[in-house]
Amino acid sequence: MKAITLAKPGGLDRLTMTDMEDPGAPGPGEIRVRIRASSLNYHDYGVVSGNMPTEDRRIPMSDGAGEVESVGEGVTEFKLGDRIVSGFFPLWQDGEPPVDHFKTTPGDGVDGYAREIVVRPATWFTHAPKGYSHEEAATLTTAGLTAWRALVVDGGLKAGDSVLVLGTGGVSIFGLKLAKAMGANVVATSSSDEKLERLTALGADHVINYKKTDNWGTKVRNWTGGRGVDHVVEVGGPATLAQSITACRIGGHIALIGVLTGRSGEVPTAALMAKQQTLKGLIVGSRRHQMDFVRGIESSGLKPEIDSTFPMAEIADAFRHEESGKHFGKICLTI
Ligand SMILES: NC(=O)c1ccc[n+]([C@@H]2O[C@H](COP(=O)([O-])OP(=O)(O)OC[C@H]3O[C@@H](n4cnc5c(N)ncnc54)[C@H](OP(=O)(O)O)[C@@H]3O)[C@@H](O)[C@H]2O)c1
């Protein structure tokens, strides 16, 4: 079987297509999966670029979708031909998060899904939503589930709420679409006027160019009539958090998700305290969250926004496209 491996110390020119031994038949509790698609995340970029060091010859990519080729003894949840999607934290099945690291995350601490075939415990996967292509399903593992957890699991989103999403990457566009599907009002930002038009076409109720608007947090709050938004999907980090606090209402919820502007920085603690906001860090979600998300997708008809799809052999070009920041939504790999 073919797979992509990453040579140490990482870098897009160290991604190589390799022939590997077929993993064989599944053991008890395992399934054999023909992986058909993956999708790129900022985290995957961190790994392949060498910014997040990993083992030599690591198979990258956290997200994997495909179909079941055979099931091992005792597996009742899946059968031959089922379309499935991988989980980000394979050992976090339900309940409170037991992890604060990526040691078990495919494509980082363990081998990922830039490969044709994998044999793994059935519990490392869930069913994919009915009617989804493999590429669409592959967008759920990381970006989709993060948006779901931020808004629905942690945020308790309800119809009539207002949501702020930052930029037009995978998590944010999922946040926009999910919020609209659930009857919320959405304000979205981007560095590009052309992307702002696309955000409006997707249903954003208000858009702001964050590069041209220094005080975009105040503009967001003004848009809500001075009240502030109920939820912020905070993917920026240190350089955006202060404005997100300004944009959010008293008692609102800020899901602290991203590091697009850096890994640490100042937090205006007095403003956060005075506004009595909840600032909650999160990393993706559990298998239970993913199963609930799939049900939510099937009942709402939510679909991811796919910017472009590259063949697995062109994985480095796919990451160059992400690096360029020209994408809008998800970049996928066909495997
Ligand atoms: N905690 C978690 O569970 C989790 C899960 C997934 C992702 N993340 C994190 O969330 C962030 C986004 O990930 P992703 O995979 O969605 O990334 P992505 O698809 O690569 O999105 C990047 C986009 O972010 C926007 N952006 C960049 N700098 C910005 C800024 N200063 N303010 C607002 N928007 C900005 C840009 O949009 P425009 O071109 O429109 O300006 C850019 O196209 C990353 O930091 C990633 O590590 C965290």
The ligand as an ORCA input file, in Angstrom:
! r2SCAN-3c Opt
* xyz 0 1
  N      -8.134     23.754     19.743
  C      -8.556     22.962     18.776
  O      -9.197     21.946     18.986
  C      -8.279     23.345     17.361
  C      -8.837     22.595     16.315
  C      -8.644     23.016     15.000
  C      -7.883     24.168     14.778
  N      -7.334     24.826     15.827
  C      -6.581     26.054     15.631
  O      -7.462     27.026     15.070
  C      -6.748     27.846     14.174
  C      -7.406     27.768     12.808
  O      -7.220     26.470     12.300
  P      -7.725     26.073     10.852
  O      -7.308     24.675     10.610
  O      -9.145     26.485     10.699
  O      -6.772     27.040      9.996
  P      -6.782     27.400      8.474
  O      -7.844     26.651      7.747
  O      -5.388     27.295      7.975
  O      -7.252     28.939      8.541
  C      -6.396     30.002      8.456
  C      -7.248     31.277      8.253
  O      -7.287     31.987      9.472
  C      -7.466     33.360      9.203
  N      -6.565     34.182     10.033
  C      -5.226     34.221     10.035
  N      -4.807     35.159     10.895
  C      -5.915     35.731     11.407
  C      -6.140     36.802     12.314
  N      -5.148     37.502     12.866
  N      -7.433     37.114     12.622
  C      -8.448     36.449     12.077
  N      -8.294     35.436     11.186
  C      -7.039     35.096     10.871
  C      -7.200     33.590      7.727
  O      -8.454     33.925      7.143
  P      -8.602     35.131      6.086
  O      -7.783     34.710      4.893
  O     -10.052     35.195      5.811
  O      -8.070     36.380      6.724
  C      -6.657     32.226      7.271
  O      -7.047     31.923      5.958
  C      -5.306     27.366     14.218
  O      -4.582     28.114     15.166
  C      -5.420     25.922     14.691
  O      -4.264     25.452     15.341
  C      -7.515     24.434     17.100
*
